[in-house]
Amino acid sequence: MENTSKLKYVTLGLLLVFAIISTAYYAINTVVKTTPALSAEIESMPSSDELVTSTVIKLQIGSPVMTVNGKEQPIDENGTVPIVKNNRTLLPVRTVVEAMGGAVKWEYTDETLTLTHGSDVFRLTIGSTTAYINDNPKTLDTTPVIINSRTMLPIRLIAESFGFNVVWDSFDSMVTITASESSKVNSITANTKNKDQIPIDSAKRKVLVAYFSHTGNTREIANQIHEKVGGDTVEIVTVKPYPTDYDTVVDQAKREQEADFRPELATKVKNMDSYDVIFVGYPIWWGTMPMAVFSFLEGYDFSGKTIVPFCTHEGSNLGQSISDIKKLCPQSNILDGHAFRGSNVKNAQNDLSEWLRKLGMIE
């Protein structure tokens, strides 16, 4: 009886060992067989450089606030709102195109607007129903109009021409614009071109950081840029200093802008021809650069040079300063500008470094 019990336990033990060995063999064999497939799947996945965050823009009828990728921001400093006119939804063209990652150029002489996104170019004229997409004529269902100094137009044709999708929500009176795959490809191509325009090797370029600063905020950012990219710095100073009182300088800035006045500068850069890259910094006054910066940009020949705009602000972002710079320097390569909160300039290092890396200025 005792021997029978022992035999039973030995038999059970052998069966258990056999089961463990079989299970291990099956598991090892399965891993060996599936590993090549898993490796192939991993290799076929896009790298982090190939992944592009989708752009989502939302604007609501009657609201001066828009959202870009979930972040609220004012449409512009004038409180412009999307409207419905003659059963057509009109949106501010510049704001939407720039949020898409495109650029807008306004020609005052013939009231023509040129919109670019990646390699695509869209041209339209105020009062005309004919537009040109990469030089191919298209008929608009309504003419572009100017309302409160802003060009307004149904945005669908422009957005879809640039590879974006447009959805109208009649319940919430909301327009949603999202990037499609083609617009992502255009964005990648444009960004690659920007990076190729400036080599990272600082020995191959000569940099000047020029800035106008009234309260010291823009000077702080200029100094941080200089620390990271090197080169020389120069402060844009007027012969007649601006008042220190806030209300007084605000009034003066407004009068200068309305008169298209050019203040005389005490600043002189004798060797401007020797610089390849010029950072131009300024606070935003009344939606654009102080007129002293206009004087600076008109005082030299920047043809063929690369201009990198940056500004400090308290809610206006870059305003219309980029389009003003492009008008003043039509033969220059204008890189993507960046806006820094004036109240946060002491803590802007990370934001600044990320921007400079995107431009290819630092590693």
Buried (B, 14 or more C-beta within 10 A) or exposed (E): EEEEEEEEEEEEEEEEEEEEEEEEEEEEEEEEEEEEEEEEEEEEEEEEEEEBEEBBBBBBBEBBEBBBEEEEEBBBBEEBBBBEEEEEBBBBBBBBBBBBBBBBBBEEEEBBBBBBBBEBBBBBBBEEEEBBBEEEEBEBEBBBEEEEEBBBBBBBBBBBBBBBEBEEEEEEBBBBBBBBEBBBBBBBEBBEEBBEEBEEEBEEBBBBBBBBBBBEBBBBBBBBBBEBBBBBBBBBBBEEEBBEEEEEBEEBBEEBBEEEBBBEBEBEBEEBEEBBBBBBBBBBBBBBBBBBBBBBBEBBEBEEBBBBBBBBBEEBBBBBBBBBBBBBBEEBBBBBBBBBBBEEBEEBEEBBBEBBBBBBBBE
